Every structure is written in C-alpha cells, then in structure tokens.
Amino acid sequence: MPESLQLIISILLLVAALILSRQFHAWKIKKAYLRIVEDLKSRNATTPQSAVPLPYANRPFLRIGLKDHRPMALKSLVAENIVGMTEDGRYYLLDKRV
C-alpha cells in the first residue's frame, strides 16, 4: 500500500475517533441532564422552599475513577434556567415542562 494512502487512512481514522469521542461525551451529558431532572422531580423539589442539596453539585478535588458529567450538566441547566439554585446552594426545578 502506498505511503500516501496510509497517511490519508490514518488521518481519516483519527478524525473518526475524535468525532466518536465527542458524540460519546454529548450522550453522557444528555443522560446526566435527564438524571438530574428526574432526581429533582423524585424529591419534589419544585420551589425554592422545597429545594434540596445535590451531592454531585461540586466537583471533588481529587477525582478517582470515571468522569462524572453531572456537575457540568448541572451548571448548564442552571445557566439555561431549567434548574434554579438558592443562595445556600440547594437546587430546585424551575421549568415544570421538562
């Protein structure tokens, strides 16, 4: 096989691996969104008075094991006004349609 063809195939495989890894992380974040919303619904946290603390809200200083996408997903949900946060760090569901 010519060297130029090997180079092109290698570049295509590298690009495919990059796209697949980005799709995998997007899928994991979407699952984290759904888990956070279901967690808040199951705890009936729909108002600031019924807000609950979430143990995965902050990233641990020393992370061992697989990557946890929930802290990043929670920050995104707060930024999109789907989840609200009280001053003392508790969370509740703002958008009831979700």
Distance bins in CASP14 RR format, pairs under 12 A and 6 or more apart:
PFRMAT RR
TARGET T0000
AUTHOR 0000-0000-0000
RMODE 2
METHOD distances of the structure
MODEL  1
1 7 0 0 0 0 0 1 0 0 0 0 0
1 8 0 0 0 0 0 1 0 0 0 0 0
1 9 0 0 0 0 1 0 0 0 0 0 0
1 10 0 0 0 0 0 1 0 0 0 0 0
2 8 0 0 0 0 1 0 0 0 0 0 0
2 9 0 0 0 0 0 1 0 0 0 0 0
3 9 0 0 0 0 0 1 0 0 0 0 0
3 10 0 0 0 0 0 1 0 0 0 0 0
4 10 0 0 0 0 0 1 0 0 0 0 0
4 11 0 0 0 0 0 1 0 0 0 0 0
5 11 0 0 0 0 0 1 0 0 0 0 0
5 12 0 0 0 0 0 1 0 0 0 0 0
6 12 0 0 0 0 0 1 0 0 0 0 0
6 13 0 0 0 0 0 1 0 0 0 0 0
7 13 0 0 0 0 0 1 0 0 0 0 0
7 14 0 0 0 0 0 1 0 0 0 0 0
8 14 0 0 0 0 0 1 0 0 0 0 0
8 15 0 0 0 0 0 1 0 0 0 0 0
9 15 0 0 0 0 0 1 0 0 0 0 0
9 16 0 0 0 0 0 1 0 0 0 0 0
10 16 0 0 0 0 0 1 0 0 0 0 0
10 17 0 0 0 0 0 1 0 0 0 0 0
11 17 0 0 0 0 0 1 0 0 0 0 0
11 18 0 0 0 0 0 1 0 0 0 0 0
12 18 0 0 0 0 0 1 0 0 0 0 0
12 19 0 0 0 0 0 1 0 0 0 0 0
13 19 0 0 0 0 0 1 0 0 0 0 0
13 20 0 0 0 0 0 1 0 0 0 0 0
14 20 0 0 0 0 0 1 0 0 0 0 0
14 21 0 0 0 0 0 1 0 0 0 0 0
15 21 0 0 0 0 0 1 0 0 0 0 0
15 22 0 0 0 0 0 1 0 0 0 0 0
16 22 0 0 0 0 0 1 0 0 0 0 0
16 23 0 0 0 0 0 1 0 0 0 0 0
17 23 0 0 0 0 0 1 0 0 0 0 0
17 24 0 0 0 0 0 1 0 0 0 0 0
18 24 0 0 0 0 0 1 0 0 0 0 0
18 25 0 0 0 0 0 1 0 0 0 0 0
19 25 0 0 0 0 0 1 0 0 0 0 0
19 26 0 0 0 0 0 1 0 0 0 0 0
20 26 0 0 0 0 0 1 0 0 0 0 0
20 27 0 0 0 0 0 1 0 0 0 0 0
21 27 0 0 0 0 0 1 0 0 0 0 0
21 28 0 0 0 0 0 1 0 0 0 0 0
21 67 0 0 0 0 0 1 0 0 0 0 0
22 28 0 0 0 0 0 1 0 0 0 0 0
22 29 0 0 0 0 0 1 0 0 0 0 0
23 29 0 0 0 0 0 1 0 0 0 0 0
23 30 0 0 0 0 0 1 0 0 0 0 0
24 30 0 0 0 0 0 1 0 0 0 0 0
24 31 0 0 0 0 0 1 0 0 0 0 0
24 67 0 0 0 0 0 1 0 0 0 0 0
24 69 0 0 0 0 0 1 0 0 0 0 0
25 31 0 0 0 0 0 1 0 0 0 0 0
25 32 0 0 0 0 0 1 0 0 0 0 0
25 66 0 0 0 0 0 1 0 0 0 0 0
25 67 0 0 0 0 1 0 0 0 0 0 0
25 69 1 0 0 1 0 0 0 0 0 0 0
25 72 0 0 0 0 1 0 0 0 0 0 0
25 73 0 0 0 0 0 1 0 0 0 0 0
26 32 0 0 0 0 0 1 0 0 0 0 0
26 33 0 0 0 0 0 1 0 0 0 0 0
26 69 0 0 0 0 1 0 0 0 0 0 0
26 72 0 0 0 0 0 1 0 0 0 0 0
26 73 0 0 0 0 0 1 0 0 0 0 0
26 76 0 0 0 0 0 1 0 0 0 0 0
27 33 0 0 0 0 0 1 0 0 0 0 0
27 34 0 0 0 0 0 1 0 0 0 0 0
27 69 0 0 0 0 1 0 0 0 0 0 0
27 73 0 0 0 0 0 1 0 0 0 0 0
28 34 0 0 0 0 0 1 0 0 0 0 0
28 35 0 0 0 0 0 1 0 0 0 0 0
28 66 0 0 0 0 1 0 0 0 0 0 0
28 67 1 0 0 1 0 0 0 0 0 0 0
28 68 0 0 0 0 1 0 0 0 0 0 0
28 69 1 0 1 0 0 0 0 0 0 0 0
28 70 0 0 0 0 1 0 0 0 0 0 0
28 72 0 0 0 0 1 0 0 0 0 0 0
28 73 0 0 0 0 1 0 0 0 0 0 0
29 35 0 0 0 0 0 1 0 0 0 0 0
29 36 0 0 0 0 0 1 0 0 0 0 0
29 67 0 0 0 0 0 1 0 0 0 0 0
29 68 0 0 0 0 0 1 0 0 0 0 0
29 69 1 0 1 0 0 0 0 0 0 0 0
29 70 0 0 0 0 1 0 0 0 0 0 0
29 71 0 0 0 0 0 1 0 0 0 0 0
29 72 1 0 0 1 0 0 0 0 0 0 0
29 73 1 0 1 0 0 0 0 0 0 0 0
29 74 0 0 0 0 0 1 0 0 0 0 0
29 75 0 0 0 0 0 1 0 0 0 0 0
29 76 1 0 0 1 0 0 0 0 0 0 0
29 77 0 0 0 0 0 1 0 0 0 0 0
30 36 0 0 0 0 0 1 0 0 0 0 0
30 37 0 0 0 0 0 1 0 0 0 0 0
30 69 0 0 0 0 1 0 0 0 0 0 0
30 70 0 0 0 0 0 1 0 0 0 0 0
30 72 0 0 0 0 0 1 0 0 0 0 0
30 73 0 0 0 0 1 0 0 0 0 0 0
30 76 0 0 0 0 0 1 0 0 0 0 0
30 77 0 0 0 0 0 1 0 0 0 0 0
31 37 0 0 0 0 0 1 0 0 0 0 0
31 38 0 0 0 0 0 1 0 0 0 0 0
31 68 0 0 0 0 0 1 0 0 0 0 0
31 69 1 0 0 1 0 0 0 0 0 0 0
31 70 0 0 0 0 1 0 0 0 0 0 0
31 73 0 0 0 0 1 0 0 0 0 0 0
32 38 0 0 0 0 0 1 0 0 0 0 0
32 39 0 0 0 0 0 1 0 0 0 0 0
32 54 0 0 0 0 0 1 0 0 0 0 0
32 56 0 0 0 0 1 0 0 0 0 0 0
32 67 0 0 0 0 0 1 0 0 0 0 0
32 68 0 0 0 0 1 0 0 0 0 0 0
32 69 1 0 1 0 0 0 0 0 0 0 0
32 70 1 0 1 0 0 0 0 0 0 0 0
32 71 0 0 0 0 1 0 0 0 0 0 0
32 72 1 0 0 1 0 0 0 0 0 0 0
32 73 1 1 0 0 0 0 0 0 0 0 0
32 74 1 0 0 1 0 0 0 0 0 0 0
32 75 0 0 0 0 0 1 0 0 0 0 0
32 76 0 0 0 0 1 0 0 0 0 0 0
32 77 0 0 0 0 1 0 0 0 0 0 0
32 83 0 0 0 0 0 1 0 0 0 0 0
33 39 0 0 0 0 0 1 0 0 0 0 0
33 40 0 0 0 0 0 1 0 0 0 0 0
33 69 0 0 0 0 1 0 0 0 0 0 0
33 70 0 0 0 0 1 0 0 0 0 0 0
33 72 0 0 0 0 0 1 0 0 0 0 0
33 73 1 0 1 0 0 0 0 0 0 0 0
33 74 0 0 0 0 1 0 0 0 0 0 0
33 75 0 0 0 0 0 1 0 0 0 0 0
33 76 1 0 0 1 0 0 0 0 0 0 0
33 77 1 0 0 1 0 0 0 0 0 0 0
33 78 0 0 0 0 0 1 0 0 0 0 0
33 80 0 0 0 0 1 0 0 0 0 0 0
33 82 0 0 0 0 1 0 0 0 0 0 0
33 83 0 0 0 0 1 0 0 0 0 0 0
33 95 0 0 0 0 0 1 0 0 0 0 0
33 98 0 0 0 0 1 0 0 0 0 0 0
34 40 0 0 0 0 0 1 0 0 0 0 0
34 41 0 0 0 0 0 1 0 0 0 0 0
34 69 0 0 0 0 0 1 0 0 0 0 0
34 70 0 0 0 0 0 1 0 0 0 0 0
34 73 0 0 0 0 1 0 0 0 0 0 0
34 77 0 0 0 0 0 1 0 0 0 0 0
34 82 0 0 0 0 0 1 0 0 0 0 0
34 98 0 0 0 0 1 0 0 0 0 0 0
35 41 0 0 0 0 0 1 0 0 0 0 0
35 42 0 0 0 0 0 1 0 0 0 0 0
35 54 0 0 0 0 0 1 0 0 0 0 0
35 56 0 0 0 0 1 0 0 0 0 0 0
35 68 0 0 0 0 0 1 0 0 0 0 0
35 69 0 0 0 0 1 0 0 0 0 0 0
35 70 1 0 0 1 0 0 0 0 0 0 0
35 73 0 0 0 0 1 0 0 0 0 0 0
35 74 0 0 0 0 0 1 0 0 0 0 0
35 77 0 0 0 0 0 1 0 0 0 0 0
36 42 0 0 0 0 0 1 0 0 0 0 0
36 43 0 0 0 0 0 1 0 0 0 0 0
36 45 0 0 0 0 0 1 0 0 0 0 0
36 52 0 0 0 0 0 1 0 0 0 0 0
36 54 1 0 0 1 0 0 0 0 0 0 0
36 55 0 0 0 0 0 1 0 0 0 0 0
36 56 0 0 0 0 1 0 0 0 0 0 0
36 57 0 0 0 0 1 0 0 0 0 0 0
36 68 0 0 0 0 0 1 0 0 0 0 0
36 69 0 0 0 0 1 0 0 0 0 0 0
36 70 1 0 0 1 0 0 0 0 0 0 0
36 71 0 0 0 0 1 0 0 0 0 0 0
36 72 0 0 0 0 0 1 0 0 0 0 0
36 73 1 0 0 1 0 0 0 0 0 0 0
36 74 1 0 1 0 0 0 0 0 0 0 0
36 75 0 0 0 0 0 1 0 0 0 0 0
36 76 0 0 0 0 1 0 0 0 0 0 0
36 77 1 0 0 1 0 0 0 0 0 0 0
36 78 0 0 0 0 0 1 0 0 0 0 0
36 80 0 0 0 0 0 1 0 0 0 0 0
36 82 0 0 0 0 1 0 0 0 0 0 0
36 83 1 0 0 1 0 0 0 0 0 0 0
36 84 0 0 0 0 0 1 0 0 0 0 0
36 91 0 0 0 0 1 0 0 0 0 0 0
36 92 0 0 0 0 0 1 0 0 0 0 0
36 93 0 0 0 0 1 0 0 0 0 0 0
36 98 0 0 0 0 1 0 0 0 0 0 0
37 43 0 0 0 0 0 1 0 0 0 0 0
37 45 0 0 0 0 0 1 0 0 0 0 0
37 46 0 0 0 0 0 1 0 0 0 0 0
37 54 0 0 0 0 0 1 0 0 0 0 0
37 70 0 0 0 0 0 1 0 0 0 0 0
37 73 0 0 0 0 1 0 0 0 0 0 0
37 74 0 0 0 0 0 1 0 0 0 0 0
37 77 1 0 0 1 0 0 0 0 0 0 0
37 80 0 0 0 0 0 1 0 0 0 0 0
37 82 1 0 0 1 0 0 0 0 0 0 0
37 83 1 0 0 1 0 0 0 0 0 0 0
37 84 0 0 0 0 0 1 0 0 0 0 0
37 91 0 0 0 0 0 1 0 0 0 0 0
37 92 0 0 0 0 0 1 0 0 0 0 0
37 93 1 0 0 1 0 0 0 0 0 0 0
37 94 0 0 0 0 0 1 0 0 0 0 0
37 95 0 0 0 0 1 0 0 0 0 0 0
37 96 0 0 0 0 0 1 0 0 0 0 0
37 97 0 0 0 0 0 1 0 0 0 0 0
37 98 1 0 1 0 0 0 0 0 0 0 0
38 44 0 0 0 0 0 1 0 0 0 0 0
38 45 0 0 0 0 0 1 0 0 0 0 0
38 70 0 0 0 0 0 1 0 0 0 0 0
38 93 0 0 0 0 0 1 0 0 0 0 0
38 98 0 0 0 0 1 0 0 0 0 0 0
39 45 0 0 0 0 1 0 0 0 0 0 0
39 52 0 0 0 0 1 0 0 0 0 0 0
39 53 0 0 0 0 0 1 0 0 0 0 0
39 54 1 0 0 1 0 0 0 0 0 0 0
39 55 0 0 0 0 0 1 0 0 0 0 0
39 56 0 0 0 0 1 0 0 0 0 0 0
39 57 0 0 0 0 0 1 0 0 0 0 0
39 70 0 0 0 0 1 0 0 0 0 0 0
39 73 0 0 0 0 0 1 0 0 0 0 0
39 74 0 0 0 0 0 1 0 0 0 0 0
39 77 0 0 0 0 0 1 0 0 0 0 0
39 83 0 0 0 0 0 1 0 0 0 0 0
39 91 0 0 0 0 1 0 0 0 0 0 0
39 92 0 0 0 0 0 1 0 0 0 0 0
39 93 0 0 0 0 1 0 0 0 0 0 0
40 46 1 0 0 1 0 0 0 0 0 0 0
40 47 0 0 0 0 0 1 0 0 0 0 0
40 50 0 0 0 0 1 0 0 0 0 0 0
40 51 0 0 0 0 1 0 0 0 0 0 0
40 52 1 0 0 1 0 0 0 0 0 0 0
40 53 0 0 0 0 0 1 0 0 0 0 0
40 54 0 0 0 0 1 0 0 0 0 0 0
40 57 0 0 0 0 0 1 0 0 0 0 0
40 74 0 0 0 0 0 1 0 0 0 0 0
40 77 0 0 0 0 1 0 0 0 0 0 0
40 78 0 0 0 0 0 1 0 0 0 0 0
40 82 0 0 0 0 1 0 0 0 0 0 0
40 83 1 0 0 1 0 0 0 0 0 0 0
40 84 0 0 0 0 1 0 0 0 0 0 0
40 85 0 0 0 0 0 1 0 0 0 0 0
40 90 0 0 0 0 0 1 0 0 0 0 0
40 91 1 0 0 1 0 0 0 0 0 0 0
40 92 1 0 0 1 0 0 0 0 0 0 0
40 93 1 0 1 0 0 0 0 0 0 0 0
40 94 0 0 0 0 1 0 0 0 0 0 0
40 95 0 0 0 0 0 1 0 0 0 0 0
40 96 0 0 0 0 0 1 0 0 0 0 0
40 98 0 0 0 0 1 0 0 0 0 0 0
41 50 0 0 0 0 0 1 0 0 0 0 0
41 52 0 0 0 0 0 1 0 0 0 0 0
41 82 0 0 0 0 0 1 0 0 0 0 0
41 83 0 0 0 0 0 1 0 0 0 0 0
41 91 0 0 0 0 0 1 0 0 0 0 0
41 92 0 0 0 0 0 1 0 0 0 0 0
41 93 1 0 0 1 0 0 0 0 0 0 0
41 95 0 0 0 0 0 1 0 0 0 0 0
41 96 0 0 0 0 1 0 0 0 0 0 0
41 97 0 0 0 0 0 1 0 0 0 0 0
41 98 0 0 0 0 1 0 0 0 0 0 0
42 52 0 0 0 0 0 1 0 0 0 0 0
42 93 0 0 0 0 0 1 0 0 0 0 0
43 50 0 0 0 0 1 0 0 0 0 0 0
43 51 0 0 0 0 1 0 0 0 0 0 0
43 52 1 0 1 0 0 0 0 0 0 0 0
43 53 0 0 0 0 0 1 0 0 0 0 0
43 54 0 0 0 0 1 0 0 0 0 0 0
43 90 0 0 0 0 0 1 0 0 0 0 0
43 91 0 0 0 0 1 0 0 0 0 0 0
43 92 0 0 0 0 1 0 0 0 0 0 0
43 93 0 0 0 0 1 0 0 0 0 0 0
44 50 1 0 0 1 0 0 0 0 0 0 0
44 51 0 0 0 0 0 1 0 0 0 0 0
44 52 0 0 0 0 1 0 0 0 0 0 0
44 92 0 0 0 0 1 0 0 0 0 0 0
44 93 0 0 0 0 1 0 0 0 0 0 0
44 96 0 0 0 0 0 1 0 0 0 0 0
45 51 1 0 1 0 0 0 0 0 0 0 0
45 52 1 0 1 0 0 0 0 0 0 0 0
45 53 0 0 0 0 1 0 0 0 0 0 0
45 54 0 0 0 0 1 0 0 0 0 0 0
45 83 0 0 0 0 1 0 0 0 0 0 0
45 84 0 0 0 0 1 0 0 0 0 0 0
45 85 0 0 0 0 0 1 0 0 0 0 0
45 86 0 0 0 0 0 1 0 0 0 0 0
45 90 1 0 0 1 0 0 0 0 0 0 0
45 91 1 0 0 1 0 0 0 0 0 0 0
45 92 1 0 1 0 0 0 0 0 0 0 0
45 93 1 0 1 0 0 0 0 0 0 0 0
45 94 0 0 0 0 0 1 0 0 0 0 0
45 96 0 0 0 0 0 1 0 0 0 0 0
46 52 0 0 0 0 0 1 0 0 0 0 0
46 83 0 0 0 0 0 1 0 0 0 0 0
46 84 0 0 0 0 0 1 0 0 0 0 0
46 91 0 0 0 0 0 1 0 0 0 0 0
46 92 1 0 0 1 0 0 0 0 0 0 0
46 93 1 0 1 0 0 0 0 0 0 0 0
46 94 0 0 0 0 1 0 0 0 0 0 0
46 95 0 0 0 0 1 0 0 0 0 0 0
46 96 1 0 0 1 0 0 0 0 0 0 0
46 97 0 0 0 0 0 1 0 0 0 0 0
46 98 0 0 0 0 0 1 0 0 0 0 0
47 84 0 0 0 0 0 1 0 0 0 0 0
47 86 0 0 0 0 0 1 0 0 0 0 0
47 90 0 0 0 0 0 1 0 0 0 0 0
47 91 0 0 0 0 0 1 0 0 0 0 0
47 92 1 0 0 1 0 0 0 0 0 0 0
47 93 0 0 0 0 1 0 0 0 0 0 0
47 94 0 0 0 0 1 0 0 0 0 0 0
47 96 0 0 0 0 0 1 0 0 0 0 0
48 83 0 0 0 0 0 1 0 0 0 0 0
48 84 1 0 0 1 0 0 0 0 0 0 0
48 85 0 0 0 0 1 0 0 0 0 0 0
48 86 1 0 1 0 0 0 0 0 0 0 0
48 87 0 0 0 0 1 0 0 0 0 0 0
48 88 0 0 0 0 0 1 0 0 0 0 0
48 89 0 0 0 0 0 1 0 0 0 0 0
48 90 0 0 0 0 1 0 0 0 0 0 0
48 91 0 0 0 0 1 0 0 0 0 0 0
48 92 1 0 1 0 0 0 0 0 0 0 0
48 93 0 0 0 0 0 1 0 0 0 0 0
48 94 0 0 0 0 1 0 0 0 0 0 0
49 86 0 0 0 0 1 0 0 0 0 0 0
49 90 0 0 0 0 1 0 0 0 0 0 0
49 92 0 0 0 0 1 0 0 0 0 0 0
50 84 0 0 0 0 0 1 0 0 0 0 0
50 86 0 0 0 0 0 1 0 0 0 0 0
50 90 0 0 0 0 1 0 0 0 0 0 0
50 91 0 0 0 0 0 1 0 0 0 0 0
50 92 1 0 0 1 0 0 0 0 0 0 0
50 93 0 0 0 0 1 0 0 0 0 0 0
51 57 0 0 0 0 0 1 0 0 0 0 0
51 83 0 0 0 0 1 0 0 0 0 0 0
51 84 1 0 0 1 0 0 0 0 0 0 0
51 85 1 0 0 1 0 0 0 0 0 0 0
51 86 1 0 1 0 0 0 0 0 0 0 0
51 87 0 0 0 0 0 1 0 0 0 0 0
51 88 0 0 0 0 1 0 0 0 0 0 0
51 89 1 0 0 1 0 0 0 0 0 0 0
51 90 1 1 0 0 0 0 0 0 0 0 0
51 91 1 0 1 0 0 0 0 0 0 0 0
51 92 1 1 0 0 0 0 0 0 0 0 0
51 93 0 0 0 0 1 0 0 0 0 0 0
51 94 0 0 0 0 0 1 0 0 0 0 0
52 83 0 0 0 0 0 1 0 0 0 0 0
52 84 0 0 0 0 0 1 0 0 0 0 0
52 85 0 0 0 0 0 1 0 0 0 0 0
52 86 0 0 0 0 1 0 0 0 0 0 0
52 88 0 0 0 0 0 1 0 0 0 0 0
52 89 0 0 0 0 1 0 0 0 0 0 0
52 90 1 0 1 0 0 0 0 0 0 0 0
52 91 1 0 0 1 0 0 0 0 0 0 0
52 92 1 0 0 1 0 0 0 0 0 0 0
52 93 0 0 0 0 0 1 0 0 0 0 0
53 74 0 0 0 0 0 1 0 0 0 0 0
53 85 0 0 0 0 0 1 0 0 0 0 0
53 86 0 0 0 0 1 0 0 0 0 0 0
53 88 0 0 0 0 1 0 0 0 0 0 0
53 89 1 0 0 1 0 0 0 0 0 0 0
53 90 1 0 1 0 0 0 0 0 0 0 0
53 91 1 0 0 1 0 0 0 0 0 0 0
53 92 0 0 0 0 0 1 0 0 0 0 0
54 68 0 0 0 0 0 1 0 0 0 0 0
54 70 0 0 0 0 1 0 0 0 0 0 0
54 71 0 0 0 0 1 0 0 0 0 0 0
54 73 0 0 0 0 0 1 0 0 0 0 0
54 74 1 0 0 1 0 0 0 0 0 0 0
54 75 0 0 0 0 0 1 0 0 0 0 0
54 77 0 0 0 0 0 1 0 0 0 0 0
54 78 0 0 0 0 0 1 0 0 0 0 0
54 83 0 0 0 0 1 0 0 0 0 0 0
54 84 0 0 0 0 0 1 0 0 0 0 0
54 85 0 0 0 0 1 0 0 0 0 0 0
54 86 0 0 0 0 0 1 0 0 0 0 0
54 89 0 0 0 0 1 0 0 0 0 0 0
54 90 1 0 0 1 0 0 0 0 0 0 0
54 91 1 0 1 0 0 0 0 0 0 0 0
54 92 0 0 0 0 0 1 0 0 0 0 0
54 93 0 0 0 0 0 1 0 0 0 0 0
55 68 0 0 0 0 0 1 0 0 0 0 0
55 70 0 0 0 0 1 0 0 0 0 0 0
55 71 0 0 0 0 0 1 0 0 0 0 0
55 74 0 0 0 0 0 1 0 0 0 0 0
55 89 0 0 0 0 0 1 0 0 0 0 0
55 90 0 0 0 0 0 1 0 0 0 0 0
55 91 0 0 0 0 0 1 0 0 0 0 0
56 63 0 0 0 0 0 1 0 0 0 0 0
56 68 1 0 0 1 0 0 0 0 0 0 0
56 69 0 0 0 0 1 0 0 0 0 0 0
56 70 1 0 1 0 0 0 0 0 0 0 0
56 71 1 0 0 1 0 0 0 0 0 0 0
56 72 0 0 0 0 0 1 0 0 0 0 0
56 73 0 0 0 0 1 0 0 0 0 0 0
56 74 1 0 0 1 0 0 0 0 0 0 0
56 75 0 0 0 0 0 1 0 0 0 0 0
56 91 0 0 0 0 0 1 0 0 0 0 0
57 68 0 0 0 0 0 1 0 0 0 0 0
57 70 0 0 0 0 1 0 0 0 0 0 0
57 71 1 0 0 1 0 0 0 0 0 0 0
57 72 0 0 0 0 0 1 0 0 0 0 0
57 73 0 0 0 0 0 1 0 0 0 0 0
57 74 1 0 1 0 0 0 0 0 0 0 0
57 75 0 0 0 0 1 0 0 0 0 0 0
57 77 0 0 0 0 0 1 0 0 0 0 0
57 78 0 0 0 0 1 0 0 0 0 0 0
57 83 0 0 0 0 0 1 0 0 0 0 0
57 84 0 0 0 0 0 1 0 0 0 0 0
57 85 0 0 0 0 1 0 0 0 0 0 0
57 86 0 0 0 0 0 1 0 0 0 0 0
57 88 0 0 0 0 0 1 0 0 0 0 0
57 89 1 0 0 1 0 0 0 0 0 0 0
57 90 0 0 0 0 1 0 0 0 0 0 0
57 91 1 0 0 1 0 0 0 0 0 0 0
58 68 0 0 0 0 0 1 0 0 0 0 0
58 70 0 0 0 0 0 1 0 0 0 0 0
58 71 1 0 0 1 0 0 0 0 0 0 0
58 72 0 0 0 0 0 1 0 0 0 0 0
58 74 0 0 0 0 1 0 0 0 0 0 0
58 75 0 0 0 0 0 1 0 0 0 0 0
58 89 0 0 0 0 1 0 0 0 0 0 0
58 91 0 0 0 0 0 1 0 0 0 0 0
59 67 0 0 0 0 1 0 0 0 0 0 0
59 68 1 0 0 1 0 0 0 0 0 0 0
59 69 0 0 0 0 0 1 0 0 0 0 0
59 70 0 0 0 0 1 0 0 0 0 0 0
59 71 1 0 1 0 0 0 0 0 0 0 0
59 72 0 0 0 0 1 0 0 0 0 0 0
59 73 0 0 0 0 0 1 0 0 0 0 0
59 74 0 0 0 0 0 1 0 0 0 0 0
59 75 0 0 0 0 1 0 0 0 0 0 0
60 67 0 0 0 0 0 1 0 0 0 0 0
60 68 0 0 0 0 1 0 0 0 0 0 0
60 70 0 0 0 0 0 1 0 0 0 0 0
60 71 0 0 0 0 1 0 0 0 0 0 0
63 71 0 0 0 0 0 1 0 0 0 0 0
67 73 0 0 0 0 0 1 0 0 0 0 0
68 74 0 0 0 0 0 1 0 0 0 0 0
69 75 0 0 0 0 0 1 0 0 0 0 0
69 76 0 0 0 0 1 0 0 0 0 0 0
69 77 0 0 0 0 0 1 0 0 0 0 0
70 76 0 0 0 0 0 1 0 0 0 0 0
70 77 0 0 0 0 1 0 0 0 0 0 0
70 83 0 0 0 0 0 1 0 0 0 0 0
70 91 0 0 0 0 0 1 0 0 0 0 0
71 77 0 0 0 0 0 1 0 0 0 0 0
71 78 0 0 0 0 0 1 0 0 0 0 0
71 91 0 0 0 0 0 1 0 0 0 0 0
72 78 0 0 0 0 0 1 0 0 0 0 0
72 79 0 0 0 0 0 1 0 0 0 0 0
73 79 0 0 0 0 0 1 0 0 0 0 0
73 80 0 0 0 0 0 1 0 0 0 0 0
73 82 0 0 0 0 0 1 0 0 0 0 0
73 83 0 0 0 0 1 0 0 0 0 0 0
73 91 0 0 0 0 0 1 0 0 0 0 0
74 80 0 0 0 0 0 1 0 0 0 0 0
74 82 0 0 0 0 0 1 0 0 0 0 0
74 83 1 0 0 1 0 0 0 0 0 0 0
74 84 0 0 0 0 1 0 0 0 0 0 0
74 85 0 0 0 0 1 0 0 0 0 0 0
74 89 0 0 0 0 0 1 0 0 0 0 0
74 91 1 0 0 1 0 0 0 0 0 0 0
74 93 0 0 0 0 0 1 0 0 0 0 0
75 82 0 0 0 0 0 1 0 0 0 0 0
75 83 0 0 0 0 1 0 0 0 0 0 0
75 84 0 0 0 0 0 1 0 0 0 0 0
75 85 0 0 0 0 1 0 0 0 0 0 0
75 91 0 0 0 0 0 1 0 0 0 0 0
76 82 0 0 0 0 1 0 0 0 0 0 0
76 83 0 0 0 0 1 0 0 0 0 0 0
77 83 1 0 1 0 0 0 0 0 0 0 0
77 84 0 0 0 0 1 0 0 0 0 0 0
77 85 0 0 0 0 1 0 0 0 0 0 0
77 91 0 0 0 0 1 0 0 0 0 0 0
77 92 0 0 0 0 0 1 0 0 0 0 0
77 93 0 0 0 0 1 0 0 0 0 0 0
77 94 0 0 0 0 1 0 0 0 0 0 0
77 95 0 0 0 0 1 0 0 0 0 0 0
77 98 0 0 0 0 1 0 0 0 0 0 0
78 84 1 0 1 0 0 0 0 0 0 0 0
78 85 1 0 1 0 0 0 0 0 0 0 0
78 86 0 0 0 0 0 1 0 0 0 0 0
78 89 0 0 0 0 0 1 0 0 0 0 0
78 90 0 0 0 0 0 1 0 0 0 0 0
78 91 1 0 0 1 0 0 0 0 0 0 0
78 92 0 0 0 0 0 1 0 0 0 0 0
78 93 0 0 0 0 0 1 0 0 0 0 0
78 94 0 0 0 0 1 0 0 0 0 0 0
78 95 0 0 0 0 0 1 0 0 0 0 0
79 85 0 0 0 0 0 1 0 0 0 0 0
79 94 0 0 0 0 0 1 0 0 0 0 0
80 94 0 0 0 0 1 0 0 0 0 0 0
80 95 0 0 0 0 1 0 0 0 0 0 0
80 98 0 0 0 0 0 1 0 0 0 0 0
81 92 0 0 0 0 0 1 0 0 0 0 0
81 93 0 0 0 0 0 1 0 0 0 0 0
81 94 1 0 1 0 0 0 0 0 0 0 0
81 95 1 0 0 1 0 0 0 0 0 0 0
81 98 0 0 0 0 0 1 0 0 0 0 0
82 91 0 0 0 0 0 1 0 0 0 0 0
82 92 0 0 0 0 0 1 0 0 0 0 0
82 93 1 0 0 1 0 0 0 0 0 0 0
82 94 1 0 0 1 0 0 0 0 0 0 0
82 95 1 0 1 0 0 0 0 0 0 0 0
82 96 0 0 0 0 0 1 0 0 0 0 0
82 97 0 0 0 0 1 0 0 0 0 0 0
82 98 1 0 1 0 0 0 0 0 0 0 0
83 89 0 0 0 0 0 1 0 0 0 0 0
83 90 0 0 0 0 0 1 0 0 0 0 0
83 91 1 0 1 0 0 0 0 0 0 0 0
83 92 1 0 0 1 0 0 0 0 0 0 0
83 93 1 0 0 1 0 0 0 0 0 0 0
83 94 1 0 0 1 0 0 0 0 0 0 0
83 95 0 0 0 0 1 0 0 0 0 0 0
83 96 0 0 0 0 0 1 0 0 0 0 0
83 98 0 0 0 0 1 0 0 0 0 0 0
84 90 0 0 0 0 1 0 0 0 0 0 0
84 91 1 0 0 1 0 0 0 0 0 0 0
84 92 1 0 1 0 0 0 0 0 0 0 0
84 93 1 0 0 1 0 0 0 0 0 0 0
84 94 1 0 1 0 0 0 0 0 0 0 0
84 95 0 0 0 0 1 0 0 0 0 0 0
84 98 0 0 0 0 0 1 0 0 0 0 0
85 91 1 0 1 0 0 0 0 0 0 0 0
85 92 0 0 0 0 1 0 0 0 0 0 0
85 93 0 0 0 0 0 1 0 0 0 0 0
85 94 0 0 0 0 1 0 0 0 0 0 0
86 92 1 0 0 1 0 0 0 0 0 0 0
86 94 0 0 0 0 0 1 0 0 0 0 0
END
